[in-house]
Amino acid sequence: MLDIIILILLILFLVSWLLLFIMRRHLIKRMVNKFGKILMEDRYQENIFEMVTGFKHMGFQRTFEINLRAESGDVLHRPLGSAKTWPDFEKLTFIPAQVAKFPTEYTEQIDMKVTIGPKAKKPMKLDIPLMISGMAYGIALSKEVRLALVDAVNQLGTALNSGEGGVMEEEIDGTDNYILQFSKTSWSKEKELIKKASMIEIKFGQGALMSSGVVIPADELQGDIRKVLNLDDGEEAIIHNHFFENQTLEDFKNLVQELRDMTDGVPIGAKIGAGGKIEEDIDALLEIGVDYIAVDGAQAATHGAPPILSEDFGIPTIHGLQRAHQHLLKRKAREDVSLVISGGMFNAGQFLKAIALGADAVYLGSVVLFTLSHKQVLKAVPFEPPTQVVWYDGKYKDDFNRQEGTKALVNFINASTKEMEEGIRIMGKTALSEVKKDDLVSYDEAVARDIGVPYSAHSYEEEAAKQNKPGPMIEL
């Protein structure tokens, strides 16, 4: 009996499919005619096309976020940073060595090594200038993703930042160059933990969140992370706006010295979001005695931030870097204090331009997440966003493959490093440290003026003369 029912259903399905196939042109034509009549005859206020006008007026993302606010009545926490188009490195180009100066032979080894905190007792020495930015375990990333980052940085000879989340023992013990972020939290402050770090980063702010703290509800932090953060049942995780009650610069001078003594001299640095008065922030950091400064531009991303902080505060990465470098030169601190830059950089050209404009190293964030997940995002899409594979609370975090993630990230950073090396050869140089601002021009007159490089429509000597420089542009 069951076989007969199945056979009947199969026949009905085949007949239905055949009828649909035969009548497909007629059905499609009727549907198009019906929709076309509605579109062409309904009054504008009733017409579905009004949505197009609305999206064009407000933008699809703004419309989407308006509806989220209307539904929740609470602050949005948008992932992955600002949606604005900020000024960036794209309008800068390098000067090739061809005839007047010859390129470096392809067989020549390029020295890509960097040192962070050169005046520290135990400076951090890396094989490449590309480091992994702070992306927190538990607050953002899953355990397997963090451990894939550990595997990758060890293979690459670079460094991994903890972010302001939890620090797993297997993570800090298993990483050759581990940067412990000292944040406005109650966790990750144990003396034994601090002593294991290769570098300490006091986090004052970041590009997407500025100096804002956050309260993370207990129900958003389930599983192992509660133990790592040392939270009681039902306890919220709080990232404060301040480190100390009634804090002063003197408090931070003491903190820097205490951390330096505790770690027997590893570099002690600070992370800030790039702001309109960045020079004042740098002066304060120099006063408290840091070994390096990490500047996070306004294009930087995060696990979640109120859009007003991501889009209406801060300055572009390129401007923050340019001003920070020049101010350190002005304060005669550039040789002593390293400069790390981050925010909105995704390829080798951008990384190398950041180095040319004064950065010693580049922090990579969003590009790491998308590279790390590579083909594994197919486990989430099309019904969930790709990041559901990497977030701690992601629906597909258990499907993330650590070995595949490590391989993809190592491949990307190796490829990026090789591209940077190729660019250095074509400038006729042999080391990353030789790349300077006088290797750049811009085809945009405003960018050329603001960044202080020649405008490519004019001769190099003509542009150098405008800046009262006798020959090729030399850094002060």
N, C-alpha and C positions, 0 to 999 in steps of 0.2 A: 504493500500500500504506500509506504513511504517513497519507494522508488518511482511509483506512478506520479505522486505529487511533485517530486523533484523534476521529473521529466516534463510535466505540464508547465511548471514555473519556468523551466528553461526555454520551452517553446514560446511561452508568452513574452519572455525577455527578448528572444530573437526576433519575434514578430514586431514587437514595439520598436526595437532598434532599427529594423528594416524600414518600418513606416517613417520613423524619424529621419532616416537617411534619404528616403525618397522625397519627403516633403520639406527637407531642410531649407532649400532656397525660398519656398513659399513662407515658411515660418519666420525665417530671418527677415524677409522683406516686410512681413506684417509687423514684426517687432520694431524694425527701423522706422517704418511709416508711423506707427503709434507714438514712438518716442519723439520722432521728428515733429509730429503735429503738436504734441505737448510743448516741446521746446520753442516752436515758432509761433504758437498762438496764445499761450498763457501770458497774462500780464507780468511785467518784470517782478513785481512784489510777490507773485505766486510762482515764478519760474525757477526751476531747479538751477538754472545758470547763475542765479543770484549768488550761489555759493562760490562760483569762480571769482566774481567781483569782490566778495568778502575776503576770500583767501589772498587775492591780489592786493587788496587794501591793507590787510593786517598781517598777511603772511600765514602760511600753513602752521608753522610752529607756534606763533603767538595765539592763533585761534585754538589750537590744541591745548595750550597751557591756560588760556582763559577758561576753558571748560573744566580742566582739572581743578583750578582754584574755586570755580563755582560749585563743584561737587564736594570738595573737602573742607573749604573754609580755613585752610591752614597753609603754612609756608611750604612752597614747593622745594624739593631737593632734587635738582636736575643732575643726572650723571653726565660725565664726559665734557664738562666745561661750557664755555661760551659758544653761542651760535653766530656771533658777529664776525664780520670780516675785518681783521685787524691788519695794520701795516706789518710786513714781515720781511724776510730776507730775499724774496724772489726777484726784486728789481736790482739786486747786486750781481755782478758777474766778475769772475777772476780774469786776470791778465795772463795770457799764455806766453810761454817762452818758445820762440821759433827760430829767428835769425839773429836779431840784435843780441839775444840771449838764447842759449840752447837748452832744450829740455833735458831732464835726467834720463839716462838709459834705463830701459825697463828691467834690466837685471839688477839694478842698484837697490839694495835694501833701504826701506824708509823707516826711520826711527819714529815710532808712534807713542813712545813711553811718556808718561806724565807723572808729576809728583804733586800731591795735594798737601798743603801745610809744610812748606820747605823749612821753616824755622822751628817746627816742632821737634821735640826730642826723637819721636818716632814717626816721621812723615809717612804718608801713605803713597806707595809706589805702584803704579798700574801699567800694564802692557799697552792699553788703549785708552783714549779719552772719553769713551762712552760708558757711563755708569747707569745702574738701574735705580730709578727714583723711588721715593717712599710710597709704597702701596700696601696698606696695612692688612695683616692677617686678621681675619674675623670681622673687622669693621668694613673691609672691602673684599679681600681675596680669600679663596679657600686654601686649605692646608696643602693639597697636592700642587696647586699653582705656585704657592710660595716655595715649596721644595724644588719645583722645576726651575725656578729662578736661581736657587742655590746651585743646582747642578750646572746651569748655564754660565754663571759668573765665574765659577771655578775653572771651567774649560776655557773661558775667554781671557782670564787674567785681569778681570775688572772687579768692581765693587757693587754690593747690594745694600740698599737702604731699608731699614726696618719699617719706615712709616710710623704712624702714631698708634698702631694697634698692638696686639699681643706679640710677644717674642717667644717662639718655640725653642726649646733647648736644642733639638736636632738641627734647627735653622742656624742659630748663632754658633754652635759648635762645629757645624759642617761647612761654614763659609770662610774662605781664606781671607777675604777683605770685607768685613761687616761694619756698616755704618749704623750705629744705634741712634735713633731719633729721640731726643730728650724733649718730651712734649708737655702740654699743660694738663697732665693726667695724673692719676694716683698709681698707675701701673708702669712697668718697665723702668723702675727706679732702683731696683735692688743693687747693692754694691757688687755682688758677685757677677751680676749681669753686665754692669758697666765695665768691670775689669776685663771682660772678654772682648769688648769692642775694639775694632781697629781704628775707629774714628767716632766722635760724638758730634751730633748735630742738634743744637738747640733750636726748636721750631717756634719762631715768633709769628710766622704767617706763611701763606702760600697764595699763588696767583688766583685760584678759583674761589677761595674762601676768605682771603685776606687773613685777619687776625681773629676771626670768629671761632667760638667754641660751638659745641653741640651736645645735646642730651640724647643719648640713644636708648630707647625704651628696652626694658628687660626682654620683652617677647621677640625683639629683633636680634637678640644675641642668645642663641641656643647651642647646646652641645659643648664641645671641648673649649671653646673660646672663653666661657665663663670661668673656667678653672685657670686658664692662662692669664686672664685679666684680674683674677682674684676677686671675683664678684660673688656676693651672697645671693641666695635665691630671691628673685624678685627685685634685685638691685639694678638701678639704671647705670649705664656707663656714661660718665660725664667728662667731656673735654672742655676745660674752663677757658675763659678769655684771658686770665692772668695766671702767672706762675705762683706769685706770692701775694699775700694780703698787703695792700699799700706799697706795692713794689717800686723800687728805685733802681737806677743804674748800678748803684753800689751793691745791691743784691746780686746782680748778674756778674759783676767783677768777682765777687766772692765765689759764685757758682762756677765760673770758668776756671778759677784757680783750684777749687776743690776737685772738679772733674779732671783737671790736668794732673793733679797729685795722685788721685785715685787710680788713674790709668797709666801712671808713670810716663806721661808725656806724649800720648797720641794726639793728633790734631783735634782741637775743639773749635767747631764752627757754628754758623747760624744760618737758618733759612728764613728768608723774607719774601713777601710778595712785592713785585715792582710797583712803586707808587709815585705820585707826582712830586713828592719831596724825598726821593730816594737818597739824596746826598745827606740829609739829616739823619736818616736811619743808619747809613754807613758810618757817619761820624760817631754815632752812639756805639756801634759795634766795634769800631776801632778803640774807643775808650774802654770798653769792657775787655778787650784783648783777645779777640778771636783769631784763629789761624786761617780760616777760610770763610767766604760768604757765598751762599747759594741763593741766587736771585731767580724767582719764579715769575715769569711774565703773565700778563692777563689772559693769554691764550691757553694757559695750563688747565688741565682737567682734574677731576676728583670723582670719588664714588657718588657724591651727591652734594649740591650746594644751592642755596637760594639764588635764582637767576639774577637778582639785583646785585649780588656780590660778584658774580661771574662776568656780568656785562656792564655794570655801571661804576665799578671801582677799578683802580689799577691802570697801568700803562703797558703798551705792547712790549713783548720780549726784546725786540731789537733795540728799542729806546732804553729799556732798563739796563741792558747789557752795555750799550754805548756810554751811558751816563755813569754807570758804576765803575767801568774801567777808567774813564777819564778822571773821575773823582779820586780813585785810588792813586792814579798817577799824580794828581795835584797834591794829594796828601803825602806823597813820597812813600806810600805803603804797598805799591804794586808788587815789589819783589818779595815782600814778606807775607802778604795775604793772598791766598789763591782765590780765584773767582770761578764759580760753577754756575752754569745757566740752564734754564729749563723753560718749557712752555711752547707748544705748537710747532715742534720740529719733528720731521718725519723721514728725512732722507739725507744721504751723505753730503749733498751740496749745502744744505742748511747747516748741518753739523760743522762742516769745515768753515763756512762763513762765520759762524759763531766763534770759532777758534780765532779766525783772522781779526775779529773785532774785539778780542781781548779775553775770551774765556779760556781757562785752563782745561776745563772738561765740561761735558754736556750730560745732564740727567735725561734719561728717556723714560716716559711713562705710558701714555695711551698707545703709542706705536708698539710698545712691548706687549701689551695685552692682546692686541689684534694679531701680532705676529705669533705670540705664544699659542694662541688658540687656532690659528691657521685653518686647516681643513676641519678642525674639530667643531667649528661654529655650525657646520652642517647638521650637528646633532640637535641644535636648538631651532634654527630657522626652518621653515618660514613662520612658524606659529609663536616663537619667542625670539627676543633680541639675542644677538651673538654673545653678549656678556653673561648670559645665563649659564654659560659653560665655566666661567672663571670666578664669579662672585661667591662669597662664602655661603650666602643663602640662595644661590642660583638653582633653578630647577634641574639643571643638567650637570651640576658640579661633580657628581659621582661618576659621570661618564668621561671626565677629563683624564687623558692619558699623559702621565708625567714625562715619560720618555719621548713621546712624540712632541710634546710642548718644548722640552729642552732642545731637541734637535732643530725645530723650526726657529727658535730664538737664536741659537748659536749660528745657524746658517745666515739669518738676517744680519746680525751684527758683524759676522765675518765678511759678508758681502759689502756692507756699508764701509767697513774699515778698508777693504781692498779698493773701493771706489775713491775713498779719501786719499789713499796712497797714490792712486793713479793721477788724481788732481794735483797732488804735491809734485809729482814727477813732471807734469806738463807745465808747472810754474818754474821748473828748473831748480827745484830744491830737493833736499834729502832728509828733512826732519820736520815733524809737525811743529816744533818750536820755531821754525823759520818762517812760518806763515803769518803775515801781518796785514794790517789794514791797507798798506800801500800796494798790496796785491789785488786790490779791488777797484772797480769803477761801477758807475750806475748809469743806466739809460734813462732814468727819471731824474729830472733836474732838482726837484724838491728833495728826493731821497739823497742825492749826491750832496746837496747843501747841508741837510740835517745830520748825515752820518759823517761828513767830512772826507768824501772820496771824490775823485774827478768825475765830471759829467762827460759821458762817452761821446757826445756830439762835438766836443771841443778837444783840442790837443792836450795831451797829458801835461806838457810843460806849461801851457797856458793856464790850465786849472791849478797847477802847483804854484804858479806865480800869484794867482788870486789869493792864495792862502799864505803869502809871504814866505814861501819855501823856495829855496834856490834851485832845487832839482826834484828828483822823485820824492814823493811824500814820505817823510820820516816821522815816526811817532815821537812825541815829546817825552 
